[in-house]
Structures are given as structure tokens and as C-alpha cells.
Amino acid sequence: MNKKEMEEFRKRLLNLREQLWIEVKHKHAEASDLRDTGVPDPGDASMTDDLRDFLHVLSDSKREQILEIDEAIRRIEDGSYGICTRCEEEINMKRLEVQPDTHYCVSCKEELEEREAVKSGPEQGKI
């Protein structure tokens, strides 16, 4: 990957990071707005709590994405961007275009997902 392509990915990652931060701030503000307002109905209060929890989980997911983007930007800066951190082969450009914060090539990502599926098993979460 040449310097121009690296810079394009860097700009793209920075824009994506900014968009995610805006979403996190927005979701955090929404969750804060759902504070107990003295709702007398326990069902309504429970639903409000559930919604607030959901918004926090959503924000946590966005924060994790931001950390992944920060890691990708660090790899651009140190020159290792576009190289799979597992097998050290070059990541296909089309994959980077779809998921610019990835640090695995397709085959390594598929293998890791298969291992995770086997580890969690089909009976995961069942009593």
C-alpha cells in the first residue's frame, strides 16, 4: 500500500471515529434524559430502566469501535496497517475498504470466528 492510500485510510478512519463519538455523546445524553422523573407506574419505570441500559450498552459498543479505529490509526503511523496481525500477510484492499479498522485478513478472521463458535458451542446459554 502506498503513502497516498494510507493517508486516505487515515482520513477515513478519523472521520468514522468522529461520527462514532458524536453517536456516543448523543446516546449518553439520551440515557441521561431518561432519569427517573417520578413515573408512578412500575411498568413504565422498568421500561425506562431497560431503555437506559440498552443505550449504555450501545454506547459501550461504539466506544469499542473507537478503540479499534485508534488501533488502526496507530498501525498506519507505525507502517503496519494493511498487514494481518495474525499471519502477517497483506490484507486485501477490498476488505480494508469495507472494514478499514480490521487487523485480520479474511482467512484468519474466518478461522478465529470458527474457533469462537466451537468454543461457545450450540448449547451456549441453554439450561
N, C-alpha and C positions, 0 to 999 in steps of 0.2 A: 504494500500500500504506500502510495507516495504522500508527500507532505500536504499537498492540496486536499487530498481525500481525508487525511487525518484531521485537518483543520475543519473541513465540512462536518465530519462526525462530531468533532468537539463542539461546534456551534449548535448542532442539532441536539446534542446531549444537554448543553446548557439551557436551551430553550425548553426542552422537555422537563428538566429539573425545575425551572421557574414555574411552569404550568402546574406541576405537582405540588409545589409549595403553596401556590395560590389555592389549590383544591384543599390542601391540609388546613390552611388557615380558615377557609370557608366552612369546612366540616367541623372544625373546632368551635367556631363561632356559633354554628347551628346547635351543636351539642350544649354549649353554654347557655343558649337561649331556652333550652328545654328544662331549665332548673325547675324544681318544684314550685308551682305557683298556687299551692293550696288547693289542688284539684280534689274535690271531695270523693269522687268515685274511685275506689281502689283499682278497678279495671283500667281506667284511663291513666292512672298513675303508673301502673305496671307497664302499660303500653309505652308511655313516655320514657320510662327507665330502659325498656328494651330498645327503643329507637336511639336513645342517647348512647347506649352500649354499642349498638351497631355503627353509629357514626364514629365512635372512638376506634373501633376495630378497622373501619375503613381508613381512617387517618393513619393508623399504625401500618397498614399495608402500603399506603402511599409513602410513608417515611422509609420503609424498607426499600421501595423502588428508588427513592432518592439516594440511599446509601449505595445501591448497585450502580447508579449513574455516577456518583462520586468516584467509585472504584474504577469505572470505565474511563473517566477523565484522567485519573491518576495513571492508568495504563497508557493513555495517549501521551501524557507528559514524559513517561519513562521509556516510551518506544515499544512497549509490549502489546499495544492494542491490536486486535485482529488476530492474535495468536491464542489458541486454545490453552487454557491454564492446566489442562489435564494431560493432553497428548503432545502439546507444543507444536501442533500443525496449524497452518493458516486457516482461519475461519472464512468460509465462503462469503463473498461480498453481499450476495443476496440475503443471507442470514443476518448480517450486520445491518443491512438496510431495514429489515423487518424488526429486528430487536437489537438496537445499537448498544445496549448495555450488557449484552451477553458476554460470557467469558469461556463458553464451551462451543466446540464445533457440533454439528448436528449428531454425528455418531456418538460422541461422548455424552451429550445431553440425553440421547435416547437410552444409552446404557445406564446412566445414572437414574433415569426415571423408571426403567425396568427393575433395577435393584431396589428402589424405594417401594415400588408396587409389591414386589415379593416380600420385602421386609414388613410392610404393613399388613399384607395378606388380605384375602377376600372376607375373612370373618372379623376384620378390624371394626370395633365399635359395637359388635353384637354381644348380647348377653347369653 
